[in-house]
Amino acid sequence: MNMIFDSHSHTEFSGDSEMKAADALAAAERLGIGLVFTEHLDLDYPGEIDFTFNPDDYWNAYEHLRGGKLRLGVEVGMQAATCDRSREFTEWLPFDLVVGAIHMVEGKDIYYKESYGDLSKADFYHRYFTAMADNVRRHTFIDVLAHIDYIARYAPYENPELEYGDFSEDVDEVLRAVVETDTVLELNTRRLGDRLALKELVPVYKRYRELGGREITLGSDAHTADAIGAHFDLALDFAEALKLSVVTFCGRLRESCQK
């Protein structure tokens, strides 16, 4: 049986995490899963947090731990203006996995409600998905697109859920970009404990398969050890029901995680 990997996690090399590698690895060991560290790289971030890290320090700290149960990666915050510099960063060292993500829309961090201004949900979500599709096509060096539903964590609308029926054209454009670039779509498990979130994700991943997608990674997006592998039982059932294969990466090459 191949090992299931949590392919998205953040240790103290990420600006918003204090998780120790030893604690993360111990949590993964208890769960019987592998782990990928994917530290944040958000160049030109407008806030006070430094979402960059020194790749040599990262490698020196963790390379001795790298092996069958731990892989070393990076999560690139995708923006058109930083694409070339992000590419150069990912080529600095032999990362196992490069994850691409949209954390900012038009230069503003969507974690903060002020970033949404007076825009309606329809207008802002359109901008979010458009930025995502455009940047997946631009960032040809990423392996995985992270948390397509990231915006639903923080958007200040009465109902922040994706609601595929309302945004099908925009979501489909993202999914086409993923399939056309041979990028893998992550199933981020952070919100799967919310039944509504789980329900809204089903048509998105069903459509992903209809458009030719066959593989997903599982990522908890853990910033604390107790979040490692969160809701993976639900995620594995989700993948099986939609006939999607679970993979991870080693040396930028896909590995099956299927039982």
C-alpha positions as CSV (number, residue, x, y, z in Angstrom):
1,M,0.0,0.0,0.0
2,N,1.4,3.4,-1.0
3,M,1.4,6.1,1.7
4,I,-1.1,8.9,1.8
5,F,0.7,12.3,1.9
6,D,-0.5,15.6,3.4
7,S,1.0,17.7,0.6
8,H,0.4,21.2,2.0
9,S,1.8,22.3,5.4
10,H,3.7,25.2,6.9
11,T,6.4,25.2,9.5
12,E,8.2,28.2,11.1
13,F,9.8,29.1,7.8
14,S,6.4,30.5,6.8
15,G,5.7,34.0,8.0
16,D,2.3,33.0,9.5
17,S,3.4,29.7,11.2
18,E,5.3,28.7,14.3
19,M,4.9,25.0,13.8
20,K,8.1,23.0,14.6
21,A,9.1,20.4,12.1
22,A,9.5,17.8,14.8
23,D,5.9,18.3,16.0
24,A,4.6,18.1,12.5
25,L,6.5,14.9,11.8
26,A,5.3,13.4,15.0
27,A,1.7,14.2,14.2
28,A,2.1,12.6,10.7
29,E,3.7,9.6,12.2
30,R,0.8,9.0,14.6
31,L,-1.6,9.2,11.6
32,G,0.5,7.0,9.4
33,I,0.8,9.5,6.6
34,G,3.7,11.3,4.8
35,L,4.2,15.1,4.8
36,V,5.2,17.8,2.5
37,F,6.4,21.2,3.9
38,T,5.2,23.9,1.5
39,E,6.5,27.2,2.9
40,H,5.0,30.5,1.8
41,L,6.6,32.6,-0.9
42,D,4.5,35.7,-1.5
43,L,6.8,38.3,-3.2
44,D,5.8,41.9,-3.0
45,Y,3.4,41.2,-0.1
46,P,1.9,44.6,0.9
47,G,1.5,43.9,4.6
48,E,3.9,43.7,7.5
49,I,4.4,39.9,7.5
50,D,7.4,38.7,5.6
51,F,6.0,35.8,3.4
52,T,9.4,34.9,2.0
53,F,12.2,32.6,3.3
54,N,15.8,31.9,2.7
55,P,15.9,28.7,0.6
56,D,19.4,27.8,1.7
57,D,18.5,28.1,5.4
58,Y,15.4,26.0,4.7
59,W,17.4,23.3,3.0
60,N,20.1,23.3,5.6
61,A,17.5,22.9,8.4
62,Y,15.4,20.2,6.8
63,E,17.3,18.3,4.1
64,H,18.5,15.7,6.6
65,L,14.9,14.9,7.4
66,R,13.9,14.6,3.8
67,G,13.1,11.1,2.6
68,G,10.3,8.6,2.2
69,K,8.0,10.3,4.7
70,L,9.0,14.0,4.3
71,R,9.3,16.1,1.1
72,L,10.3,19.7,0.9
73,G,8.3,22.2,-1.2
74,V,7.1,25.8,-1.6
75,E,3.8,27.5,-1.9
76,V,4.1,30.3,-4.4
77,G,1.6,33.2,-4.1
78,M,0.8,33.8,-7.8
79,Q,0.8,37.4,-9.2
80,A,1.6,38.4,-12.7
81,A,4.2,40.9,-11.6
82,T,6.2,38.4,-9.5
83,C,6.0,35.4,-11.8
84,D,9.5,35.5,-13.1
85,R,11.1,36.0,-9.7
86,S,9.0,33.2,-8.2
87,R,10.2,30.9,-11.0
88,E,13.8,31.8,-10.3
89,F,13.2,31.0,-6.6
90,T,11.8,27.5,-7.4
91,E,14.8,26.8,-9.5
92,W,17.3,27.6,-6.7
93,L,17.0,24.2,-5.0
94,P,15.6,20.8,-6.0
95,F,12.2,21.2,-4.4
96,D,10.0,18.2,-4.4
97,L,6.8,20.1,-4.9
98,V,5.8,23.6,-6.1
99,V,2.2,24.7,-5.1
100,G,0.6,27.7,-6.7
101,A,-2.0,29.8,-4.9
102,I,-4.0,33.0,-5.1
103,H,-3.8,34.9,-1.9
104,M,-4.1,38.4,-3.4
105,V,-6.4,40.0,-5.9
106,E,-5.3,43.2,-7.6
107,G,-2.4,43.5,-5.1
108,K,-4.6,43.2,-2.0
109,D,-4.6,40.3,0.5
110,I,-8.1,38.7,0.5
111,Y,-7.6,37.6,4.1
112,Y,-8.6,41.1,5.0
113,K,-12.2,42.4,4.6
114,E,-11.0,45.8,3.5
115,S,-9.6,44.2,0.3
116,Y,-13.1,43.6,-0.9
117,G,-14.2,47.3,-0.9
118,D,-17.8,47.8,-2.0
119,L,-17.7,45.1,-4.6
120,S,-20.5,42.6,-4.7
121,K,-19.8,38.9,-4.2
122,A,-20.4,38.3,-7.9
123,D,-17.9,41.0,-9.0
124,F,-15.2,40.0,-6.5
125,Y,-15.4,36.3,-7.1
126,H,-15.2,36.9,-10.8
127,R,-11.9,38.8,-10.3
128,Y,-10.6,36.1,-8.0
129,F,-11.3,33.3,-10.5
130,T,-10.0,35.3,-13.4
131,A,-6.8,36.0,-11.6
132,M,-6.5,32.3,-10.8
133,A,-7.0,31.1,-14.3
134,D,-4.7,33.7,-15.8
135,N,-1.9,32.9,-13.3
136,V,-2.2,29.1,-13.6
137,R,-1.4,29.6,-17.3
138,R,1.3,32.1,-16.6
139,H,3.0,30.1,-13.8
140,T,3.9,27.2,-16.0
141,F,6.4,25.9,-13.3
142,I,3.8,25.0,-10.6
143,D,2.9,21.4,-10.0
144,V,-0.4,21.9,-8.1
145,L,-3.1,24.5,-7.7
146,A,-3.9,25.0,-4.1
147,H,-7.3,25.6,-2.4
148,I,-9.5,26.7,-5.2
149,D,-12.0,27.6,-2.4
150,Y,-9.5,29.8,-0.4
151,I,-11.7,32.9,-0.8
152,A,-14.6,31.2,1.0
153,R,-12.6,31.1,4.2
154,Y,-12.4,34.9,4.5
155,A,-14.8,36.7,2.2
156,P,-17.1,39.1,4.2
157,Y,-20.3,38.2,2.4
158,E,-23.4,36.7,4.1
159,N,-22.7,33.4,2.2
160,P,-19.1,33.2,1.2
161,E,-19.4,29.7,-0.3
162,L,-18.3,29.0,-3.9
163,E,-21.8,28.0,-5.1
164,Y,-20.6,26.4,-8.4
165,G,-24.0,27.1,-10.0
166,D,-23.5,30.8,-9.7
167,F,-19.8,30.8,-10.8
168,S,-19.7,27.9,-13.2
169,E,-18.2,29.8,-16.2
170,D,-15.4,31.3,-14.0
171,V,-14.7,28.1,-12.2
172,D,-14.7,26.1,-15.5
173,E,-12.0,28.5,-16.8
174,V,-9.8,27.8,-13.8
175,L,-10.3,24.0,-14.3
176,R,-9.6,24.2,-18.0
177,A,-6.4,26.1,-17.2
178,V,-5.4,23.4,-14.7
179,V,-6.1,20.6,-17.2
180,E,-4.5,22.3,-20.2
181,T,-1.3,23.0,-18.2
182,D,-1.2,19.5,-16.7
183,T,-1.4,20.9,-13.2
184,V,-2.8,18.8,-10.4
185,L,-5.8,20.3,-8.5
186,E,-5.5,20.2,-4.7
187,L,-8.3,19.1,-2.5
188,N,-7.7,21.3,0.5
189,T,-9.1,19.6,3.5
190,R,-9.2,22.5,5.9
191,R,-12.9,23.2,5.4
192,L,-14.2,19.7,4.8
193,G,-15.6,19.4,8.3
194,D,-18.2,22.0,7.2
195,R,-20.9,20.0,5.5
196,L,-21.9,23.0,3.4
197,A,-18.4,23.5,2.2
198,L,-18.1,19.8,1.3
199,K,-21.4,19.9,-0.6
200,E,-20.3,22.9,-2.6
201,L,-17.0,21.4,-3.6
202,V,-18.6,18.2,-5.1
203,P,-19.7,19.8,-8.4
204,V,-16.4,21.6,-8.7
205,Y,-14.3,18.4,-8.6
206,K,-16.9,16.5,-10.6
207,R,-16.5,19.1,-13.3
208,Y,-12.8,18.9,-13.0
209,R,-13.0,15.2,-13.9
210,E,-15.5,15.9,-16.8
211,L,-12.9,18.3,-18.3
212,G,-10.2,15.7,-18.1
213,G,-8.7,16.0,-14.6
214,R,-7.8,12.7,-13.0
215,E,-5.5,13.5,-10.1
216,I,-5.6,15.5,-6.9
217,T,-3.3,16.1,-4.0
218,L,-4.6,16.3,-0.4
219,G,-3.5,19.2,1.7
220,S,-4.5,20.2,5.2
221,D,-2.8,23.6,4.9
222,A,-1.7,23.0,8.5
223,H,0.0,25.7,10.4
224,T,-0.2,23.8,13.7
225,A,0.6,20.1,14.4
226,D,-3.0,19.3,15.4
227,A,-4.2,20.2,11.9
228,I,-1.9,17.8,10.1
229,G,-4.1,15.3,8.1
230,A,-7.3,17.1,9.1
231,H,-10.4,15.4,7.6
232,F,-8.4,13.0,5.4
233,D,-11.0,10.3,5.9
234,L,-13.6,12.5,4.3
235,A,-11.2,13.5,1.6
236,L,-10.4,10.0,0.6
237,D,-14.0,9.1,0.4
238,F,-14.6,12.2,-1.7
239,A,-11.8,11.2,-4.1
240,E,-13.1,7.6,-4.4
241,A,-16.7,8.8,-5.0
242,L,-15.6,11.1,-7.8
243,K,-13.0,8.6,-9.2
244,L,-10.1,10.9,-8.7
245,S,-6.6,9.5,-8.0
246,V,-4.6,10.9,-5.0
247,V,-1.0,11.7,-5.8
248,T,1.9,13.5,-4.2
249,F,5.3,14.7,-5.6
250,C,8.9,13.8,-5.1
251,G,11.6,15.6,-7.0
252,R,8.7,17.3,-9.0
253,L,7.5,13.9,-10.2
254,R,4.1,12.5,-9.3
255,E,3.7,9.5,-7.0
256,S,0.5,7.6,-6.5
257,C,-0.9,7.6,-3.0
258,Q,-3.7,5.2,-3.8
259,K,-4.3,2.2,-1.5
